Amino acid sequence: HYGVAHVVLVSRSGLEADGAEELVAGLQQAGAQVTVADCDVTDRAAVAAMLGQIPGNVPLKGVFHAAGVIDDTVITALTPE
């Protein structure tokens, strides 16, 4: 929809993360090339190594941090408070 051609998904678990395979399949179906990397983003050296593997012909253009755990309610019930 937005013309994103390449996506790198990063998590500590890589493809073992819950829902990862479904997310990859959905992104591929939408036309994106998807790479999944297992990397602890709190480890500076690991992040540098992971970023170093991104090909120069597909430069990094954005970062979205989407990690989080909600264990007390469903997201639609959350309020700013």
TIRO-2110 file (N, C-alpha, C; in Angstrom, 1 decimal):
// TIRO-2110
0.8, -1.2, 0.0, N, 1, A
0.0, 0.0, 0.0, CA, 1, A
0.9, 1.3, 0.0, C, 1, A
2.0, 1.2, 0.7, N, 2, A
2.8, 2.4, 0.9, CA, 2, A
4.0, 2.4, 0.0, C, 2, A
4.2, 1.3, -0.8, N, 3, A
5.3, 1.2, -1.7, CA, 3, A
6.6, 0.7, -1.0, C, 3, A
6.5, 0.1, 0.1, N, 4, A
7.7, -0.3, 0.8, CA, 4, A
8.2, -1.6, 0.1, C, 4, A
9.4, -1.6, -0.4, N, 5, A
9.9, -2.7, -1.1, CA, 5, A
10.7, -3.7, -0.2, C, 5, A
11.4, -3.2, 0.8, N, 6, A
12.2, -4.1, 1.6, CA, 6, A
11.9, -3.8, 3.1, C, 6, A
11.7, -4.8, 3.9, N, 7, A
11.5, -4.7, 5.3, CA, 7, A
12.4, -5.6, 6.1, C, 7, A
13.0, -5.1, 7.1, N, 8, A
13.8, -6.0, 8.0, CA, 8, A
13.1, -6.0, 9.3, C, 8, A
12.7, -7.2, 9.8, N, 9, A
12.0, -7.4, 11.0, CA, 9, A
13.0, -7.9, 12.0, C, 9, A
13.1, -7.3, 13.2, N, 10, A
14.2, -7.6, 14.1, CA, 10, A
13.5, -7.9, 15.5, C, 10, A
13.9, -9.1, 16.1, N, 11, A
13.5, -9.4, 17.4, CA, 11, A
14.5, -10.4, 18.0, C, 11, A
14.4, -10.5, 19.3, N, 12, A
15.3, -11.5, 19.9, CA, 12, A
15.1, -12.9, 19.4, C, 12, A
13.9, -13.2, 19.1, N, 13, A
13.5, -14.6, 18.7, CA, 13, A
13.5, -14.8, 17.2, C, 13, A
13.6, -13.8, 16.4, N, 14, A
13.6, -14.0, 14.9, CA, 14, A
12.3, -14.6, 14.5, C, 14, A
12.4, -15.6, 13.6, N, 15, A
11.2, -16.3, 13.1, CA, 15, A
10.5, -17.1, 14.1, C, 15, A
11.2, -17.3, 15.3, N, 16, A
10.5, -18.1, 16.3, CA, 16, A
9.5, -17.2, 17.1, C, 16, A
9.5, -15.9, 16.9, N, 17, A
8.6, -15.0, 17.6, CA, 17, A
7.2, -15.3, 17.3, C, 17, A
6.3, -15.2, 18.2, N, 18, A
4.9, -15.4, 18.0, CA, 18, A
4.4, -14.5, 16.8, C, 18, A
3.8, -15.2, 15.8, N, 19, A
3.2, -14.4, 14.7, CA, 19, A
4.1, -14.0, 13.6, C, 19, A
5.4, -14.3, 13.8, N, 20, A
6.4, -13.8, 12.8, CA, 20, A
6.2, -14.4, 11.4, C, 20, A
5.9, -15.7, 11.3, N, 21, A
5.7, -16.3, 10.0, CA, 21, A
4.5, -15.7, 9.3, C, 21, A
3.4, -15.4, 10.1, N, 22, A
2.2, -14.8, 9.5, CA, 22, A
2.5, -13.4, 9.0, C, 22, A
3.2, -12.6, 9.8, N, 23, A
3.6, -11.3, 9.5, CA, 23, A
4.4, -11.3, 8.2, C, 23, A
5.4, -12.1, 8.1, N, 24, A
6.2, -12.2, 6.9, CA, 24, A
5.4, -12.5, 5.7, C, 24, A
4.5, -13.5, 5.8, N, 25, A
3.6, -13.9, 4.7, CA, 25, A
2.8, -12.7, 4.3, C, 25, A
2.2, -12.0, 5.2, N, 26, A
1.4, -10.9, 4.9, CA, 26, A
2.1, -9.8, 4.2, C, 26, A
3.3, -9.5, 4.6, N, 27, A
4.1, -8.4, 4.0, CA, 27, A
4.6, -8.9, 2.6, C, 27, A
4.9, -10.1, 2.5, N, 28, A
5.3, -10.6, 1.1, CA, 28, A
4.1, -10.6, 0.2, C, 28, A
3.0, -11.0, 0.7, N, 29, A
1.8, -10.9, -0.2, CA, 29, A
1.5, -9.5, -0.6, C, 29, A
1.8, -8.5, 0.2, N, 30, A
1.6, -7.1, -0.2, CA, 30, A
2.7, -6.6, -1.1, C, 30, A
3.7, -7.5, -1.4, N, 31, A
4.8, -7.1, -2.3, CA, 31, A
6.1, -6.7, -1.8, C, 31, A
6.3, -6.8, -0.5, N, 32, A
7.6, -6.5, 0.2, CA, 32, A
8.5, -7.7, 0.2, C, 32, A
9.8, -7.4, 0.1, N, 33, A
10.8, -8.4, 0.3, CA, 33, A
11.1, -8.3, 1.8, C, 33, A
11.1, -9.4, 2.5, N, 34, A
11.2, -9.4, 4.0, CA, 34, A
12.4, -10.2, 4.4, C, 34, A
13.2, -9.6, 5.3, N, 35, A
14.3, -10.2, 6.0, CA, 35, A
14.0, -10.3, 7.5, C, 35, A
14.2, -11.4, 8.1, N, 36, A
14.0, -11.5, 9.6, CA, 36, A
15.3, -11.7, 10.2, C, 36, A
15.6, -10.9, 11.2, N, 37, A
16.9, -11.0, 11.9, CA, 37, A
16.6, -11.2, 13.4, C, 37, A
17.4, -12.1, 14.0, N, 38, A
17.3, -12.3, 15.5, CA, 38, A
18.4, -11.4, 16.1, C, 38, A
18.1, -10.5, 16.9, N, 39, A
19.1, -9.5, 17.4, CA, 39, A
18.5, -8.9, 18.7, C, 39, A
19.3, -8.8, 19.7, N, 40, A
18.9, -8.1, 20.9, CA, 40, A
19.3, -6.7, 20.7, C, 40, A
18.3, -5.8, 20.6, N, 41, A
18.6, -4.4, 20.3, CA, 41, A
19.2, -3.6, 21.5, C, 41, A
19.3, -4.3, 22.6, N, 42, A
20.0, -3.6, 23.7, CA, 42, A
21.5, -3.9, 23.7, C, 42, A
21.9, -4.7, 22.7, N, 43, A
23.3, -5.0, 22.5, CA, 43, A
23.8, -4.2, 21.3, C, 43, A
24.6, -3.2, 21.6, N, 44, A
25.0, -2.3, 20.6, CA, 44, A
25.8, -2.9, 19.5, C, 44, A
26.7, -3.9, 19.9, N, 45, A
27.5, -4.6, 18.9, CA, 45, A
26.6, -5.5, 18.0, C, 45, A
25.6, -6.1, 18.6, N, 46, A
24.7, -6.9, 17.8, CA, 46, A
23.9, -6.1, 16.8, C, 46, A
23.5, -4.9, 17.2, N, 47, A
22.7, -4.1, 16.3, CA, 47, A
23.6, -3.6, 15.2, C, 47, A
24.9, -3.2, 15.5, N, 48, A
25.8, -2.7, 14.5, CA, 48, A
26.0, -3.8, 13.5, C, 48, A
26.2, -5.1, 13.9, N, 49, A
26.4, -6.2, 13.0, CA, 49, A
25.2, -6.4, 12.2, C, 49, A
24.0, -6.4, 12.7, N, 50, A
22.8, -6.6, 12.0, CA, 50, A
22.6, -5.5, 10.9, C, 50, A
22.8, -4.2, 11.3, N, 51, A
22.7, -3.1, 10.4, CA, 51, A
23.8, -3.2, 9.3, C, 51, A
24.9, -3.8, 9.6, N, 52, A
26.0, -3.9, 8.6, CA, 52, A
25.6, -5.0, 7.5, C, 52, A
24.6, -5.8, 7.8, N, 53, A
24.2, -6.8, 6.8, CA, 53, A
23.1, -6.3, 5.8, C, 53, A
22.7, -5.0, 6.0, N, 54, A
21.7, -4.4, 5.1, CA, 54, A
22.4, -4.0, 3.9, C, 54, A
22.0, -4.5, 2.7, N, 55, A
22.7, -4.2, 1.5, CA, 55, A
22.7, -2.7, 1.2, C, 55, A
23.7, -2.2, 0.6, N, 56, A
23.8, -0.8, 0.2, CA, 56, A
22.8, -0.3, -0.8, C, 56, A
22.3, -1.3, -1.6, N, 57, A
21.3, -0.9, -2.6, CA, 57, A
19.9, -0.7, -2.1, C, 57, A
19.7, -1.1, -0.8, N, 58, A
18.4, -0.9, -0.1, CA, 58, A
18.7, -0.2, 1.2, C, 58, A
19.1, 1.1, 1.2, N, 59, A
19.5, 1.8, 2.4, CA, 59, A
18.4, 1.9, 3.4, C, 59, A
18.8, 1.9, 4.7, N, 60, A
17.9, 2.1, 5.8, CA, 60, A
17.2, 3.5, 5.7, C, 60, A
15.9, 3.5, 5.7, N, 61, A
15.2, 4.8, 5.6, CA, 61, A
14.3, 5.0, 6.8, C, 61, A
14.1, 4.1, 7.6, N, 62, A
13.2, 4.3, 8.8, CA, 62, A
13.3, 3.2, 9.8, C, 62, A
13.0, 3.5, 11.0, N, 63, A
13.0, 2.5, 12.1, CA, 63, A
11.7, 2.7, 12.9, C, 63, A
11.0, 1.6, 13.1, N, 64, A
9.8, 1.6, 13.9, CA, 64, A
10.0, 0.7, 15.1, C, 64, A
9.9, 1.2, 16.3, N, 65, A
10.0, 0.3, 17.5, CA, 65, A
8.6, -0.1, 17.9, C, 65, A
8.3, -1.4, 17.8, N, 66, A
6.9, -1.8, 18.1, CA, 66, A
6.9, -2.9, 19.2, C, 66, A
7.9, -2.9, 20.0, N, 67, A
7.9, -3.9, 21.0, CA, 67, A
7.0, -3.4, 22.2, C, 67, A
6.5, -4.4, 22.9, N, 68, A
5.7, -4.1, 24.0, CA, 68, A
4.9, -5.3, 24.5, C, 68, A
4.5, -5.2, 25.8, N, 69, A
3.8, -6.3, 26.3, CA, 69, A
2.6, -5.7, 27.1, C, 69, A
1.4, -6.1, 26.7, N, 70, A
0.2, -5.7, 27.4, CA, 70, A
-0.4, -6.9, 28.0, C, 70, A
-0.4, -7.0, 29.4, N, 71, A
-0.9, -8.2, 30.0, CA, 71, A
-2.1, -7.9, 30.9, C, 71, A
-2.6, -6.7, 30.9, N, 72, A
-3.6, -6.4, 31.8, CA, 72, A
-5.0, -6.1, 31.1, C, 72, A
-5.0, -5.9, 29.8, N, 73, A
-6.2, -5.6, 29.1, CA, 73, A
-6.0, -5.7, 27.6, C, 73, A
-7.0, -5.6, 26.9, N, 74, A
-6.9, -5.6, 25.4, CA, 74, A
-6.6, -4.1, 25.0, C, 74, A
-5.9, -4.0, 23.9, N, 75, A
-5.5, -2.6, 23.4, CA, 75, A
-6.7, -1.7, 23.2, C, 75, A
-7.8, -2.1, 22.8, N, 76, A
-8.9, -1.2, 22.6, CA, 76, A
-9.5, -0.7, 23.9, C, 76, A
-9.1, -1.3, 25.0, N, 77, A
-9.6, -0.8, 26.3, CA, 77, A
-8.6, 0.2, 27.0, C, 77, A
-7.5, 0.4, 26.4, N, 78, A
-6.5, 1.3, 27.0, CA, 78, A
-6.9, 2.8, 26.8, C, 78, A
-6.5, 3.6, 27.8, N, 79, A
-6.8, 5.0, 27.8, CA, 79, A
-5.5, 5.7, 28.0, C, 79, A
-5.4, 7.0, 27.7, N, 80, A
-4.1, 7.7, 28.0, CA, 80, A
-3.7, 7.6, 29.5, C, 80, A
-4.6, 7.5, 30.4, N, 81, A
-4.3, 7.3, 31.8, CA, 81, A
-3.6, 6.0, 32.1, C, 81, A
END
